[in-house]
Amino acid sequence: MPSTSTYPGLGPARPEIASAWSRSRLNGLDENVTPRFDPDAIAVDSALLRAARPVLERACAELEGTSVTLLLADQHGRVVDVRCADRSTLRGVADLGVVPGIRLAEDEVGANAVGTPIETRQGLLVAGPEHFMAAFQGFTCYGHPIVNPVTRRLEGVLDISGRAGDDHRLFPPFARRVVRDIEERLQLDASRSQRQLLTAFQAAATHRKRAVVAVGHGLVLATPAALDLLEPADHAAVRLCATSGRVADAVTHRLTLACGRDVRLRCVPVDDDGVLVDILPEQDTGRGGRRAPRAVGWPLLVVGELGCGRTTEARRAAGSGAEILDATETVRMGERAWAANAARLLDGAGSAVVVENIQLLSDQLTTLLARCLRATSRNVVLTSTPGDHLDADHAALAVLCADRRDLLPLRRRRHEIPLLAQRMLAEASPGGRTRLTAETLRVLAEQPWPGNLAELRRVITAVAELRSAGDIIPTDLPASHRGRHAPGSPLRQAEREVIVAALAAAGGNRLQAARALGVSRSTLYNRLRALHID
């Protein structure tokens, strides 16, 4: 492997190449590394692709008769398009594994003309052996970042490549012209909603200390104050709060950030498809800026679906040293032995007692436990699944409880999923060598999670066993948990279903679908964008 100071036949290394090689080594890479394939990149019809396709077609026609290859990658370093006028060269590039879906981020394959411009946000020529990955050292490539002129956000990189011995002096000016054309089309493609959201964000950003995030379809912006406050899991949680069941008026959510700080999120809708989120500090009601613990009334009833954390909440309320009595044990012990054990535990003073799964108790055991609760001096926590049984078969227990805590299922608190997933990953894979990407956190948050926290923990544990280091991307998730779901209000979901059905009936013809729905074509297009219907 060449040193970071010299390269065979090239003399001293340029500072930008030396820095890229240094970062590559710090990422634990070697020259025989192979890129990862991400099939999700193939299916994405992004604004970048829409803007770039006609420009790439014209550029490829200009390169007729050459073996020069054009490669388009998104902001994550995933190749989304490869063009070359020479078919044999295109086959050779594909044989190297450079196809749509391949990931060329610098932290995965080392210094190259896609990943390094993403890292530095500057154009870069990488000549032959300057590539960190051995398979690329037969090529000279120039990569130039593509920046959205409306949002100023990095959209991707254009890479122009040729054989290492070819004349590459025209690569930089040609690439810059192609990038400029793509950026002009991105500006033309920007929706009215995006422009309005950007205007609202810029007005809010004039206050330097104001923590604000703007969330829209294909657009997320944050002020420096918000970036200082939020960690990756927080970004995903804020987006979920902003986009879940949008309404016409401002709403406020409460969120605990990864740092442990409690904040309020004031979400103000902007046009049809944007939300401006103000991140406001929660009023301190206890020491350390955290809310004071909730007072407990005894007996306490904790109600929640299976896997949503009933046991954890019950034991937290009961405190250390609590005695556990589980109704599932009646099958093994028999009702008479279980009743005797319950009477013994609840008789006299002592630590708190947690009685799990009261929904499984028979009428006789329900009556006995109710009699014991009336007589005991100990603090008692009961846990149960929700349902009519609490007003019927087990009402005798429910009415004795001075306090009740209803735990929401995971699908009703999606904004908590990113932070929960990261905490579970830290427990399953200590040392911080793995990281859930923002896209992976979004995919996880959009799952239905019928098994609640227990199901989430199983998925995170499985991923941690599969990948011991590096970024965990959506394709690393189990196949059953990679699909995209569309959380939101029932009204929003119903509207989506009606529009999808109309499009299907019209064979995809949007004008016919608009007529069938009784709306104008422009209204239909606005709703398609707002509901994320491709």
C-alpha positions in Angstrom: 0.0 0.0 0.0 1.4 3.4 -0.9 2.3 5.8 2.0 0.2 9.0 2.6 3.2 11.0 1.4 4.2 9.5 -1.9 2.7 7.3 -4.7 4.5 5.2 -7.2 5.1 7.2 -10.4 3.4 10.3 -8.9 5.8 11.8 -6.5 4.7 13.5 -3.3 1.0 13.2 -2.5 -1.3 16.2 -2.7 -2.6 17.4 0.7 -6.2 16.6 -0.2 -5.3 13.0 -1.2 -3.0 12.5 1.8 -5.9 13.6 4.1 -8.3 11.2 2.4 -5.9 8.3 2.8 -5.4 9.2 6.4 -9.2 9.1 7.0 -9.4 5.8 5.1 -6.9 4.2 7.4 -8.6 5.6 10.5 -11.7 3.9 9.3 -9.9 0.5 9.4 -9.9 -0.1 5.6 -7.4 -1.8 3.4 -6.8 -1.6 -0.4 -8.6 -4.9 -1.0 -11.9 -3.6 0.4 -15.0 -4.3 -1.7 -18.0 -1.9 -2.0 -21.3 -2.9 -0.4 -24.5 -3.1 -2.6 -27.6 -1.3 -1.5 -30.6 -2.3 -3.6 -32.7 0.5 -2.1 -30.8 3.0 -4.1 -32.1 1.4 -7.4 -35.7 1.9 -6.5 -35.5 5.5 -5.5 -36.9 8.0 -8.1 -35.4 11.1 -6.5 -35.3 14.8 -7.5 -31.6 14.3 -8.3 -32.3 11.5 -10.8 -35.2 13.4 -12.4 -33.0 16.5 -12.9 -29.9 14.5 -14.0 -31.3 12.1 -16.5 -31.7 14.4 -19.5 -28.5 16.2 -18.7 -26.6 12.9 -18.6 -28.1 11.8 -21.9 -26.9 14.9 -23.6 -23.4 14.6 -22.0 -23.2 11.0 -23.0 -24.0 11.9 -26.6 -21.2 14.5 -26.5 -18.8 11.8 -25.4 -19.6 9.5 -28.4 -16.5 7.7 -29.6 -14.7 7.8 -26.3 -14.5 5.4 -23.4 -15.2 8.1 -20.8 -17.7 7.0 -18.1 -20.2 9.2 -16.3 -21.3 8.1 -12.8 -24.0 9.7 -10.7 -24.1 9.1 -6.9 -26.5 10.4 -4.2 -25.5 12.2 -1.0 -24.8 8.9 0.7 -22.3 7.8 -1.9 -24.7 5.3 -3.5 -24.4 5.0 -7.3 -27.8 5.7 -8.9 -26.8 5.9 -12.6 -23.9 4.9 -14.8 -23.5 6.1 -18.5 -20.9 5.4 -21.2 -21.2 5.6 -25.0 -18.9 2.7 -25.4 -20.7 -0.6 -24.5 -17.5 -2.6 -23.9 -16.3 -0.1 -21.4 -19.7 -0.1 -19.7 -19.5 -3.9 -19.4 -16.0 -3.6 -18.0 -17.1 -1.0 -15.4 -20.0 -3.3 -14.4 -17.5 -6.3 -14.1 -15.7 -4.2 -11.5 -18.9 -4.0 -9.5 -19.7 -0.4 -10.3 -23.4 -0.6 -10.9 -26.4 1.3 -9.6 -26.8 0.4 -5.9 -23.1 0.2 -5.1 -21.9 2.3 -2.2 -18.7 4.4 -2.7 -18.7 6.4 0.5 -15.1 7.2 1.7 -15.6 5.5 5.0 -16.5 2.3 3.2 -14.0 2.1 0.2 -11.4 4.8 1.0 -10.3 7.7 -1.1 -12.2 8.0 -4.4 -13.8 10.6 -6.6 -17.3 10.0 -5.2 -16.9 9.5 -1.5 -14.1 12.1 -1.0 -16.0 15.0 -2.7 -19.0 14.1 -0.4 -16.6 14.4 2.6 -15.0 17.6 1.5 -17.8 19.3 -0.5 -15.2 20.1 -3.2 -14.3 18.9 -6.6 -11.4 16.4 -6.7 -9.3 14.7 -9.3 -8.1 11.2 -8.2 -5.4 9.8 -10.5 -4.7 6.1 -10.7 -2.8 5.0 -7.6 -4.3 7.8 -5.6 -7.4 5.6 -5.3 -7.3 3.8 -1.9 -9.1 0.8 -3.4 -6.8 -1.4 -5.5 -9.5 -2.2 -8.1 -9.9 1.5 -9.0 -6.2 2.3 -9.4 -6.4 1.7 -13.2 -8.6 4.8 -13.6 -8.4 8.5 -13.3 -11.6 10.2 -12.1 -12.9 13.6 -11.3 -15.8 14.1 -8.9 -17.8 17.2 -8.4 -20.4 17.8 -5.7 -24.0 18.6 -6.8 -25.7 21.2 -4.5 -29.4 22.0 -4.6 -29.6 25.8 -5.3 -32.8 26.1 -3.3 -31.9 24.3 -0.1 -28.1 24.5 -0.4 -28.0 20.9 0.6 -25.6 18.4 -1.0 -27.7 16.2 -3.4 -24.9 14.0 -4.8 -21.7 13.8 -6.9 -21.0 13.6 -10.6 -18.0 11.4 -11.4 -16.3 11.4 -14.8 -13.8 8.6 -15.3 -11.3 7.3 -17.9 -8.3 5.0 -18.0 -5.4 6.1 -16.0 -3.2 6.8 -19.0 -5.7 8.9 -20.9 -5.7 12.7 -21.1 -7.9 13.9 -18.3 -7.3 17.7 -18.5 -10.9 18.3 -19.8 -12.5 16.2 -17.0 -12.9 19.1 -14.5 -14.4 21.8 -16.8 -16.7 19.2 -18.5 -18.0 17.9 -15.1 -18.5 21.4 -13.8 -20.7 22.2 -16.8 -22.8 19.1 -16.4 -23.2 19.7 -12.7 -24.3 23.3 -13.4 -27.0 22.0 -15.8 -28.2 19.5 -13.2 -28.4 22.2 -10.5 -30.4 24.5 -12.8 -32.9 21.7 -13.3 -33.1 21.0 -9.6 -34.0 24.7 -9.1 -36.7 24.5 -11.7 -38.0 21.3 -10.1 -38.4 22.8 -6.7 -42.0 22.8 -5.7 -44.0 25.8 -4.5 -44.3 24.1 -1.1 -40.5 23.8 -0.8 -40.0 27.4 -1.6 -42.6 28.5 1.0 -41.0 26.3 3.6 -37.6 27.6 2.8 -38.8 31.2 3.1 -40.4 30.4 6.5 -37.2 28.7 7.6 -35.0 31.6 6.5 -37.2 34.0 8.5 -36.9 31.8 11.6 -33.2 31.4 11.2 -32.5 35.1 11.5 -32.6 34.6 15.3 -29.2 32.9 16.0 -30.2 31.1 19.2 -33.5 29.8 17.8 -33.5 26.0 17.4 -35.7 25.4 14.4 -36.1 22.4 12.0 -38.0 22.6 8.7 -39.4 19.4 7.4 -41.0 18.9 4.0 -41.1 16.3 1.2 -37.5 15.9 0.1 -36.4 18.8 2.3 -35.0 18.9 5.9 -33.2 22.0 7.2 -31.9 22.9 10.7 -30.5 26.0 12.3 -27.0 25.8 14.0 -28.7 25.9 17.4 -30.9 22.9 16.4 -27.8 21.0 15.1 -26.0 21.6 18.4 -28.9 20.3 20.4 -29.9 17.2 18.3 -28.2 13.9 17.9 -28.9 11.5 15.0 -31.7 9.7 16.8 -33.3 13.1 17.8 -33.4 14.2 14.1 -35.4 11.1 13.2 -37.7 11.6 16.2 -38.3 15.3 15.3 -39.2 14.4 11.7 -41.7 11.8 13.0 -43.4 14.3 15.3 -43.6 16.8 12.4 -45.0 14.4 9.8 -47.3 12.2 11.9 -51.0 13.1 11.4 -50.4 16.6 10.1 -53.2 19.1 11.0 -54.1 22.6 9.8 -53.1 24.3 13.1 -50.0 24.3 15.2 -49.6 21.4 17.6 -47.1 20.8 20.4 -45.3 17.5 21.2 -43.1 16.6 24.1 -39.9 14.7 23.6 -36.9 13.6 25.6 -33.7 14.0 23.6 -30.9 11.5 23.6 -28.9 13.7 26.0 -31.8 13.3 28.5 -33.1 16.9 28.1 -36.9 17.4 27.9 -38.1 19.7 25.2 -41.4 20.8 23.5 -41.7 20.6 19.7 -44.1 23.3 18.4 -45.0 22.2 14.9 -46.5 24.8 12.6 -47.7 23.7 9.2 -46.4 25.6 6.1 -48.5 25.2 3.0 -49.6 21.6 2.1 -46.5 19.7 2.7 -44.2 21.5 5.1 -43.8 21.8 8.9 -41.7 24.3 10.8 -40.6 22.9 14.2 -39.5 25.1 17.1 -37.6 23.2 19.7 -38.3 24.8 23.1 -36.9 23.9 26.5 -39.3 22.2 28.8 -39.9 24.1 32.1 -37.8 22.6 34.8 -40.0 21.0 37.5 -37.3 19.0 39.2 -33.5 18.8 39.7 -31.2 18.6 36.7 -33.8 20.0 34.3 -35.9 16.9 34.3 -39.5 16.5 35.4 -40.0 15.4 39.0 -41.0 11.7 39.2 -44.7 11.1 39.2 -46.2 10.3 42.6 -47.5 6.8 42.9 -50.9 5.8 44.4 -51.2 2.3 45.8 -52.2 -0.2 44.6 -51.0 0.7 41.1 -52.4 -0.8 37.9 -50.1 -0.9 34.8 -52.0 -1.6 31.6 -50.4 -2.3 28.2 -50.2 -4.6 25.2 -47.7 -7.5 25.3 -44.2 -6.4 24.8 -44.8 -2.7 25.5 -42.8 -2.5 28.8 -45.4 -3.4 31.5 -42.9 -5.3 33.5 -40.2 -2.6 33.3 -42.7 0.1 34.3 -44.1 -2.1 37.2 -40.7 -2.9 38.6 -39.6 0.8 38.3 -42.6 1.9 40.3 -42.2 -0.9 42.9 -38.5 -0.2 43.4 -35.6 -2.5 44.1 -36.2 -5.7 46.1 -39.8 -6.1 45.0 -41.4 -9.5 45.2 -42.8 -10.9 41.9 -46.0 -13.0 41.5 -46.9 -14.0 38.0 -50.3 -15.3 37.0 -48.7 -17.4 34.3 -47.3 -19.6 37.1 -50.8 -20.9 37.9 -50.4 -23.5 35.1 -47.2 -24.9 36.6 -48.1 -24.5 40.3 -51.8 -25.0 40.3 -54.3 -22.5 41.5 -54.3 -23.7 45.2 -50.5 -23.4 45.5 -50.5 -20.0 43.7 -53.2 -18.7 46.0 -51.3 -19.8 49.1 -48.1 -18.0 47.8 -50.1 -14.8 47.1 -51.6 -14.8 50.6 -48.2 -15.4 52.1 -46.5 -12.5 50.2 -49.3 -10.0 50.9 -49.6 -10.8 54.5 -47.7 -8.4 56.8 -45.2 -5.7 56.1 -42.3 -5.8 53.6 -41.1 -4.6 50.2 -43.5 -4.0 47.3 -45.2 -6.8 45.4 -45.7 -7.0 41.6 -48.5 -9.2 40.4 -48.0 -9.8 36.7 -50.7 -10.7 34.1 -53.9 -10.5 36.1 -55.9 -11.0 32.9 -55.0 -14.7 33.3 -56.6 -15.1 36.7 -59.7 -17.1 37.2 -62.8 -15.8 39.0 -61.8 -17.6 42.2 -58.2 -16.2 42.2 -59.5 -12.7 41.3 -61.8 -12.8 44.3 -59.0 -14.0 46.6 -56.5 -11.5 45.3 -59.0 -8.6 45.8 -59.5 -9.7 49.4 -55.7 -9.8 50.0 -55.3 -6.3 48.4 -57.9 -4.8 50.8 -56.0 -6.2 53.8 -52.3 -5.8 52.8 -50.1 -3.0 54.1 -47.6 -3.5 51.3 -47.3 -1.5 48.1 -48.7 -3.6 45.2 -48.4 -3.2 41.4 -50.7 -5.1 39.1 -50.0 -5.5 35.4 -52.6 -6.4 32.7 -53.3 -6.3 29.0 -56.0 -3.8 28.0 -59.5 -4.9 27.3 -63.1 -5.2 28.5 -62.1 -7.8 31.1 -61.0 -4.9 33.3 -64.6 -3.7 33.5 -66.0 -7.2 33.8 -64.1 -10.4 35.0 -61.3 -8.4 36.7 -63.2 -5.3 37.6 -62.9 -6.3 41.3 -59.1 -5.7 41.1 -59.2 -2.7 38.8 -61.5 -0.7 41.1 -59.2 -1.2 44.1 -56.3 0.5 42.4 -55.7 4.1 43.5 -53.6 4.8 40.4 -53.5 3.5 36.8 -50.8 3.9 34.1 -51.8 3.1 30.5 -48.7 2.4 28.3 -49.1 3.4 24.7 -48.1 0.7 22.1 -45.0 1.5 20.1 -47.0 2.3 17.0 -48.6 5.2 19.0 -45.2 6.7 20.0 -43.1 6.3 16.9 -41.1 9.4 17.8 -39.5 7.4 20.6 -38.3 4.6 18.4 -35.0 6.1 17.2 -33.8 6.7 20.7 -35.0 3.4 21.9 -33.3 1.6 19.0 -30.0 3.3 19.6 -30.1 2.4 23.4 -30.9 -1.2 22.5 -28.0 -1.3 20.0 -25.6 0.1 22.7 -26.7 -2.7 25.0 -26.5 -5.4 22.3 -23.2 -4.2 20.9 -21.2 -2.3 23.6 -18.2 -0.1 22.5 -20.0 2.1 19.9 -18.5 0.3 16.8 -21.9 0.2 15.1 -24.3 3.0 14.2 -27.9 3.1 12.9 -28.0 5.5 10.0 -30.7 8.1 9.8 -32.4 6.2 7.0 -32.4 3.0 9.0 -34.0 4.8 12.0 -36.7 6.2 9.7 -37.5 2.7 8.4 -37.6 1.3 11.9 -40.0 4.1 13.0 -42.4 3.3 10.2 -42.9 -0.4 11.1 -46.2 -1.4 12.7 -44.5 -3.2 15.7 -47.3 -5.5 16.8 -44.8 -7.0 19.3 -43.9 -3.6 20.7 -40.6 -3.2 22.6 -39.9 -6.9 22.7 -40.1 -7.1 18.9 -37.9 -4.1 18.4 -35.3 -5.5 20.8 -35.3 -8.8 18.8 -34.7 -7.0 15.6 -31.9 -4.8 17.0 -30.2 -7.9 18.6 -30.3 -9.8 15.3 -28.7 -6.8 13.5 -26.0 -6.4 16.1 -25.1 -10.1 15.7 -24.9 -9.7 11.9 -22.8 -6.5 11.8 -20.1 -5.9 14.4 -18.8 -2.5 13.1 -19.8 0.3 10.7 -23.1 1.8 9.6 -26.2 -0.3 9.8 -28.2 0.5 6.7 -31.8 -0.5 5.9 -30.7 -3.6 3.9 -29.0 -4.9 7.1 -32.5 -5.2 8.7 -34.4 -8.5 8.6 -36.4 -8.7 5.3 -39.6 -8.6 7.4 -38.7 -5.1 8.7 -37.4 -3.3 5.6 -40.7 -2.4 4.1 -42.0 1.2 4.2 -45.3 1.8 6.0 -47.2 5.1 6.0 -48.0 6.2 9.6 -50.4 9.1 9.9 -53.9 10.0 10.8 -56.8 7.7 9.7 -58.2 10.6 7.5 -54.8 10.9 5.7 -54.5 7.2 5.2 -58.1 7.0 3.8 -57.3 9.9 1.4 -54.2 8.1 0.2 -56.1 4.8 -0.4 -58.8 6.7 -2.5 -56.2 8.4 -4.6 -54.2 5.2 -5.2 -57.4 3.4 -6.2 -58.3 6.1 -8.6 -54.9 6.0 -10.2 -55.1 2.2 -10.5 -58.5 2.5 -12.2 -57.1 5.0 -14.6 -54.2 2.9 -15.5 -51.8 5.5 -14.0 -53.2 8.3 -16.1 -53.3 11.3 -13.7 -55.5 13.5 -15.7 -58.2 10.7 -15.9 -57.7 10.0 -12.1 -58.2 13.8 -11.4 -61.5 13.8 -13.4 -62.7 10.7 -11.6 -62.0 12.3 -8.2 -63.6 15.6 -9.2 -60.5 17.7 -8.7 -58.2 19.6 -10.9 -54.9 18.1 -12.1 -52.9 20.6 -10.1 -54.8 19.7 -6.9 -54.1 16.0 -7.5 -50.4 16.7 -8.1 -50.3 18.6 -4.8 -51.9 15.8 -2.9 -49.6 13.2 -4.5 -46.6 15.1 -3.2 -48.2 15.7 0.2 -49.1 12.0 0.6 -45.8 10.8 -0.9 -47.4 8.8 -3.6 -45.0 8.2 -6.5 
